[in-house]
Amino acid sequence: MELNDTSERLIAAARTLSTAVNALRFAPPVSHLYNPLDYARAPHEIYLRRFGKSRKKVIFVGMNPGPFGMVQCGIPFGEIAAARDWMGIEARVDKPAVENPKRPIEGFACARSEVSGRRLWALFQQRFGTAEQFFADHFVANYCPLAFFDQGRNLTPDKLPSAESAPLYAACDEHLRQIVTILQPEWVIGIGAFAEARAVEALKGMPLKIGKVLHPSPASPAANRGWAEAATRQLSALGLWAD
């Protein structure tokens, strides 16, 4: 089947990435591994179909799913309220093959807030009003689709040993190149230093510009002092947003 529709090409790329990372193995301290591209495929593909239908000017790239965001609902930085009420997305979420009892999957019934996602989508809502206005020229993706846990503790992919991170990064780099090829942005903006560094590495030689905004994590003192204002200043300095 020839995939001419942009969103269908994104879905095919996501499924290829999901298959690739499912073949990888991770040793302790990783106790549980979640791939929301599998068990939360339904809402993820609604997101791609609804908001990945056209070329974009800017792609924002995060690190990997948060435990109360994409882990629960399959949408990057997936604050439940933003996904359901602003984007209009709600769909069935299944369970991973091995569920972490300390990080249960509750889907759209999850009552915990993904602070990073709440900050990110609140800024975009304040700036653009509707999701349709934002996604007309912008898109949000995660570099790595997997969430890693050491029992109840969230582990980030930058903490993996090189023997495990190398094949993971190879698959994620290829997927990021595919997203860029499909959406043809002028800019890729890493949300945080890790995402920016991976974009620089993965997208060498491609005709686009790469920048960074502060990560909105509540673990960041700088983000807690006013993330929206800091990100707006950074995007304005890049010439992407007018003050």
N, C-alpha and C positions, 0 to 999 in steps of 0.2 A: 504493500500500500504506500502510495506517495503522500507524504505529509506536507501539504502546502500551507496549512493554517498554522500561524505562529504558535498559538497556545497548544495545539496538538503536538507540535515539535517539542515544546517544553515538557509536555507530559511524557513523551517518548524518552527524552533525555533523563528525566527524573527516574523513570522506571529502569533505565540502563544503569544509572548511578546506584539505585537501590539494590539491584542484583549484584553489582560489583562489590559494594561494601558488606553485603550479607555473606560474602565468601571469606571475609577477613576474620581473623581470630585475635583475641586480646587476652593477655595473661593478667593475673592479680597484680596490682590491687583492683583492677576492674572486676566487679562482682556481677554487674548487670549491664546489659547493652540494649538500648531502645532505638529502633529505626521507625520513626513516625511516617516515613514514606510508604511503609507497609501497612501498619495497623491503623493509621489515620489517612490512608490514601484518598478516601472519599472527599473530605474537606480540602485536602491539599490540591486535588485535581480541580475542584470547583474554583479554588483561588487562581490556579493557573489559567483555567478557561475564561474566567470572568475578567481577570486583570492582565493577562499576558497575550492579548489579542493583537497587539500592534508594536511597532518599534518604539523604543524609549530613548529619552535623552540621558537619563541618569539611572544607574542600577546601584542600589545600596546593598552591601554584602555584610552579613553578620558572621559570627564564628560558627556556632552550632546551636541546636535547640536548647532552650531553657526548660527546667523541670515543670514549670507551671504555664508554659507558653506553647511552643511548637510540639513539645512532648505530649501535651494534652490534646491539641486540636489540629496539628498538622500544618499550621500556618506560621511562617517565619515571624519571630517576635510576637507570637500569638496570644497576646492578652485577650482573654475570652470575651470581655465586653466589646473590645474594638472589633474583633472578628465577627461577632454575632450582630452587634448593633450598628456599627459603622460600615463594615463591609457587607453585611447581610448574609453571612455564611454560617450555616449550622448543619451538620451532617453526622452520620453514625461514625463512631470511633470504636474500633475493636480493642483487643488486648494484645500486647506483645506475647511471644511464645513463652517467655519466662518473665513474669512480672515481679518487680521488686516490691516486697511488702511495705517498705519504707517510702516508696514513691509510686503509689497506686495510680493507675490511669482512670480518670473520671470523665474524660472527654469534655464536652461543653457544660457539664455539671460541675466542673472544678470551681471551687469557691475561692481558691488562692489567687492572688494577683501576681502576674509576671511584671515586676516593676520596670524592667528594661523596656518591655513592650508597651506598657502603659505610657511611659515617657515618650517613646518613639512615635507611636501612633497619635498621641495627643498633640504633639507638635505638628504633625502632618495635617491633622484635622483642623487645628487652629489656623494653619497657614493656607490650606486649600479648601476647607469647607467639606466638600463631599469626597468620598473615596474615588468616585469616577474622575473628579478633577485632578486628584493627586496622581492616580495611575495612568492618566492620559500621557504623561511624559516620564513617569517614575515607576520603578519596580523595586521590590525588596526580596532578597534571597538569602539563604544561608550557605556558607562555603561547605561545611560538613553537615550531613544530615543526621548523624548519630549523636545520641546522648550517652554518656558514660557515667557509671556510678560506682563508688566504693561504699557498698552498703547504702547508707543514707546520704553520703556526701557526693556532691556533683563534681565530676572530673572534667577538665577541659582538654581538648585534643592536643594542645601545645605541651601538655605534661606527659604525653606518651613517650616511651622509648623509641629511638629512631627506627628500630627494626619493625615496629608496629605503625609508626606514623608515616614512613616512606610509602608503602603501598596505599595507605589511606589518602595521603596527599596526592598521589598520582591519580587516583580515581576522582578526587574532588577537583583537582586542577583541570582535568579533562572536561568535567561537567561545567565548570565555570567558563571555560573556553566555548563550550557549546551554547551556553546561555548568551554570551556576548555575540557569538556568530548569529544567533537567532534574532536577538533584540536590537543589535547594532547600535549600542549607546555611544554617546560622545564621552561620557564619564562613567567610571566605576568608583564608588566611594566606599572605602572600608569603614565599617562601624567598629572602631577600635584598631589598635596597632596590629594585632594578629591578622585580621581580615585584610588590612591594607598590604601587609607584607606578602601574604599568600597571593593576592591579586597581582602585585608587582611581579612575582615569580611566575605565576601561571600565564599571564597575559603578555609576556615579553614579545615584542615585535608586532603586536596588534595595534591598529590605528585608533587609539583612544587615550584619554587622560585618566590618571588615577589620583585620588585624594583620600582624605581621612576626616572623620569626625570623632569626637570623644565618644567612648562607649557609655551608654546610659545606665550601666549597672549600679545598683545601690552599694556595691563594694568599692566604688570609686569615690573618694572624697570630693574630687573635682566635679563629678556628675551631681553629687548631692548638694553642691553649692549653686546649682542653676544649670542643669544640663541643656534645656531648651535654648537658653540664651547663648551658651557656649557653642552649641551646634549651629545655631543661626549665624553667629559671627564667623565660624569656620567656613560655612557654605557661602556666605557673602564675600569672604576674602578670596574664595576660589572663583568668584564671578557667577555663581549659580543662582543665588538668591539676592534680590535687591533688599537693602536695609529698609 
